[in-house]
């Protein structure tokens, strides 16, 4: 993807031989700084196709900017965003994640440590996502990856994909996690079956499953703690 395909502030104009003029958003930032932008103007800066009222329309549908930034690909597509526009919001999510994480590697050495790390991450998500924490022998976090996006009730992931990603980062153990958009972390029967498959695959590969955490709105469920793996 080339820089020219990701215009943030200067929206492309049809070729007409006339001099290109900065967009109103670019002019506002130049004159008054980014803090002067309204939520709708920030959304407008992320869009390819700017027609009057489109940013305001999107804002009305999502209610607030925080919810929009937390949305997954399926939800963004449902708002009528193009692939390039969806990519910008994904980059925005990643910038926020990286800028707020600690410079020291978090230590994931217990269900409580895992829950404390993961619970803030999933707040506001309205679709299910499944992820993996790659952990080294000291319990330090090597990588945090979302492996699958789903609907409001389910997402699919295979043990092969899960451990392939863990091994890519040199993990000595891997922790599975997923959120329940309903806010209730009670595991389903399918959650239990997947946990068993992941444990079995991890044992055969020599990369044990550290835990499978189900994340709700204010609490979590740890299969390790509930089933007494220690």
KAGI-V180425 format. One record per residue. N is the residue number from 1. RES is the residue in three letters. PSI is psi in whole degrees, -180 to 180 (999 if undefined). Layout:
n = {N/N}
res = {RES/RES}
psi = {PSI/PSI}
This chain:
n = {1/2/3/4/5/6/7/8/9/10/11/12/13/14/15/16/17/18/19/20/21/22/23/24/25/26/27/28/29/30/31/32/33/34/35/36/37/38/39/40/41/42/43/44/45/46/47/48/49/50/51/52/53/54/55/56/57/58/59/60/61/62/63/64/65/66/67/68/69/70/71/72/73/74/75/76/77/78/79/80/81/82/83/84/85/86/87/88/89/90/91/92/93/94/95/96/97/98/99/100/101/102/103/104/105/106/107/108/109/110/111/112/113/114/115/116/117/118/119/120/121/122/123/124/125/126/127/128/129/130/131/132/133/134/135/136/137/138/139/140/141/142/143/144/145/146/147/148/149/150/151/152/153/154/155/156/157/158/159/160/161/162/163/164/165/166/167/168/169/170/171/172/173/174/175/176/177/178/179/180/181/182/183/184/185/186/187/188/189/190/191/192/193/194/195/196/197/198/199/200/201/202/203/204/205/206/207/208/209/210/211/212/213/214/215/216/217/218/219/220/221/222/223/224/225/226/227/228/229/230}
res = {UNK/UNK/UNK/UNK/UNK/UNK/UNK/UNK/UNK/UNK/UNK/UNK/UNK/UNK/UNK/UNK/UNK/UNK/UNK/UNK/UNK/UNK/UNK/UNK/UNK/UNK/UNK/UNK/UNK/UNK/UNK/UNK/UNK/UNK/UNK/UNK/UNK/UNK/UNK/UNK/UNK/UNK/UNK/UNK/UNK/UNK/UNK/UNK/UNK/UNK/UNK/UNK/UNK/UNK/UNK/UNK/UNK/UNK/UNK/UNK/UNK/UNK/UNK/UNK/UNK/UNK/UNK/UNK/UNK/UNK/UNK/UNK/UNK/UNK/UNK/UNK/UNK/UNK/UNK/UNK/UNK/UNK/UNK/UNK/UNK/UNK/UNK/UNK/UNK/UNK/UNK/UNK/UNK/UNK/UNK/UNK/UNK/UNK/UNK/UNK/UNK/UNK/UNK/UNK/UNK/UNK/UNK/UNK/UNK/UNK/UNK/UNK/UNK/UNK/UNK/UNK/UNK/UNK/UNK/UNK/UNK/UNK/UNK/UNK/UNK/UNK/UNK/UNK/UNK/UNK/UNK/UNK/UNK/UNK/UNK/UNK/UNK/UNK/UNK/UNK/UNK/UNK/UNK/UNK/UNK/UNK/UNK/UNK/UNK/UNK/UNK/UNK/UNK/UNK/UNK/UNK/UNK/UNK/UNK/UNK/UNK/UNK/UNK/UNK/UNK/UNK/UNK/UNK/UNK/UNK/UNK/UNK/UNK/UNK/UNK/UNK/UNK/UNK/UNK/UNK/UNK/UNK/UNK/UNK/UNK/UNK/UNK/UNK/UNK/UNK/UNK/UNK/UNK/UNK/UNK/UNK/UNK/UNK/UNK/UNK/UNK/UNK/UNK/UNK/UNK/UNK/UNK/UNK/UNK/UNK/UNK/UNK/UNK/UNK/UNK/UNK/UNK/UNK/UNK/UNK/UNK/UNK/UNK/UNK/UNK/UNK/UNK/UNK/UNK/UNK}
psi = {126/156/-33/-17/0/61/128/-46/-39/103/137/139/152/143/117/5/-4/159/136/133/140/151/162/-35/-45/-40/-40/-43/-43/-39/-41/-6/159/-24/-15/-12/141/167/-40/-37/-35/-42/-43/-37/-21/-2/149/-52/103/109/152/127/-7/-45/-41/-37/-48/-44/-39/-39/-38/-15/-40/160/-36/-41/-38/-45/-27/-8/150/177/-43/-40/-40/-40/-36/-21/-2/17/146/171/-40/-40/-41/-38/-38/-43/-34/-41/-40/-42/-44/-38/-45/-44/-45/-34/-20/-7/158/149/-27/145/128/148/122/87/2/163/-38/-42/-41/-45/-42/-37/-43/-35/-46/-28/-36/0/132/-9/133/6/156/138/146/133/177/134/122/128/140/-177/-22/0/10/144/121/-36/150/111/136/124/-23/143/144/-153/-164/-9/-14/155/158/142/148/148/-36/-47/-40/-52/-25/-42/-40/-44/-29/-29/8/30/145/-14/162/140/128/145/151/158/154/107/-22/-19/-10/116/6/123/148/171/-40/-36/-42/-41/-41/-40/-45/-40/-41/-41/-44/-44/-41/-40/-41/-26/-10/18/87/149/117/-35/167/113/130/123/128/-154/-43/-2/175/164/130/120/-35/-48/-43/-35/0/53/-27/999}
